[in-house]
Amino acid sequence: MKLTVRWSESVSDEQTWTLFQTLKTEMRIFREIGLRVCDSIGSPMMIGLIRPCILLPGADFAPDERRFILKYELVHYKRKDLWQKAPVLAASAIHRFNPAVHLMSKAIDMQCELSCDAEVVRSTDAAGTVNVAATRDASGQLTGLERISDEEAQQYQSAADDYEQAALKGLEERVEAKVNALYPET
C-alpha cells in the first residue's frame, strides 16, 4: 500500500469524486474507500484488504465509462472479492509447483470477474442513453471499454441471466452430490 501512495495521487477531478460517492451511497457502501490515479497501471483495480483503495489508470474516461469502472470496482468490494482471493493466492504461493493449484486459481479468478461482469450488466439499464461493455483479452484482463448498442446491451443482459441460471444449476448439482455423499441411499 505504501508503494501505491508513492506512485499514485488522489483523484483531483471533482466530478469523478462526486460520482464515486454517489455510487457508494446507491450501493449502500458506507466504509471509506480510497480513490487514486496511478499512471503505472493499465486497467482499474482494487487493492488493500484493511484499507481498500480503487486505482484508476491515468487515461481520460468519458463520464459513462467512469461510472461503469467505478461501479465494477465497487461490486468487487461489496462481494469481498479481495478476501476471497487471498486464500487462493496463499495456496498458489505455497503450492507454486503444482499446476492444478494454478489452474484452480485462474478458474476462480475468471469466475469472480465473470460474476462481477454479470452483476454490473444486470444492474445497468439496457435502455440507457449510452451502454458500455468491458472488453477482455484472452487472459481475462480488462483491456478497455467500448460503446455498445441497445441490442448488444440486451444480449449482455441475456448472457448475464444465462450465467446466473448456470451458476444456480451448478450449485444445485454440487449440493445434491454432497448430500448424496453424506447420506447415501441404501
N, C-alpha and C positions, 0 to 999 in steps of 0.2 A: 504494500500500500504506500510505503514511503516513496518508492520509485514513481508511483502514479502521481503523487503530488509534485515530484520533481520535474516530470516530463509532461505534465498537463497543466491546464489552467481552468479556473472556474468559468462557467458559461457567463458571458457578458451580455448576451442578447436577451433583452427583457421579454420579447415575445416567446422565445424558447422556454425561459424560466416560468412564465405565466402558464403556458401550455402544459408544462411538466406538472406544476402544482394542480392545475385543473384536472388532469388525467389521474393524478394520485387521489384526489377527492372523489372523482367519479368511480374509481375502483376501490374506494374505501381503504386506502393505504394511508396510515397516519404517522408511520415511522419516518424519521428523517433519512432521506436517501440522497447521496451526493450526485451532482451532475457536473461533469467536467468534459473539456475538449482536449483531445490528445492527437497531435499530428502524426504520431508514430504508429498508429493503428490503421488497419484498412477497413474494418467494419465495427459497428457498435457492439458493445459488450457490457456485461455487468460483472463487477468484481467485488470481493470483500464479503466474508461471512459475518463478521462482527459489525463492521461499518460499511454497509453496501454503498456502491457508487456506480453510476452508469457513465461509461466513457463513450463519447461520440467522436468520430473521426473529424478532422479539420475541414472536410468538404462542406460546401454550402448545400443545404437541402431546402426544397420547397416546403411551405407550411404543411401540406398534406403528407409529404414524406416524413417530416419531422414528427408529426402526430403518430404515424404508423410506427416509426422506430421507437419512440418513447413508450408507446403502448406495448409494443412487443417486449421490450426490456422489463417493463413493469409486470407483465404477465409472468416472466421468468421469476421475478421477485415474489410475486403473490403465490406462485406454486412452489416456492422454496427449492428451485432447481439447483442452486449452488450447494445447498445442504444435501441434496440427493446425489449430486455428482461427486461430492467429497469422498465418500467411502469407495466409490468406483475408482477414483484417482489413486487412493491409497492402495487398493488391491492391485492396480496396474503397476504402481511403483514397487510393491513387494514381489509381485509375480511378473516382473518385466520380461522374462524369457519365455513366458507361457503365451503362445499365440491365442489360445482360447479366451484368456482374460482380455487381451487386446480387442478381439472380435466382440466380446461382450460389452466392453467399454464403448466401442464405436456404435454398436447397436443401441445401447442405452442413450448415448448422446443424440443419435439420429431420431429416436423415438421422442425424446424430450423436445427437440426442435420441431418435429412434425406436429406434436401435440400443441405446442405454443403457436405454430402457424395456424392450426385449426381453430384455436381459441380466438385469435385476433381476427381471422376471417369471419368466424361466426358472429363476433360482436361488431363487425363493420357493416354499415348499411350498404347493401348492394345497389341501392338506387341513389347513392350519394353523387355529388357533382363530379368528383374525381376519385377513381379507385386506384389503389396502389397494391402491387403484389411484390413479394420478395423473389429475387432470382438467386438461385443457389448453383454452385458449381458441382462437379461430380463428388467431391468430398463432403458436400453439405454446407460449406461455408457461404455465408451471405455475401454475394458479390455486388449487389446493387438493388435498386428499386426501379420498377417500370410502371408506367401508367397503363391501365387496362380498361377495356370497355365494360359496360354493364353486363353484357352477355358473358364475358370472361369472369367477371366477379361472381355471377350466379353459378358458373361452373366450379369456381373455387369453393363456393358455399356448398355445392353438391358434393364435392370431393371431401370437404370437412365433415359433412354429415355421414358420408360413406365410411370415413376413417373412424368416426365415433362409433358407428354400428359395428365395425370390425373389431374395434378395441373392446366393446362390451361383449361381443361373441367370444373373443379370445379369453376374456376374464371369466365368463361363464364356464368355458371349457376347462380352464385351469382349476377353478373352484370345484367343479364336478370331479375332475381327476383326483384332487386332494381328498375329497370326501370319499370317493371310491377306494382310495388307498388306505384311508383310516378305518373305514367301515365296509370291508368287502362283503358282497352279498354271498351268503352261504346256502 
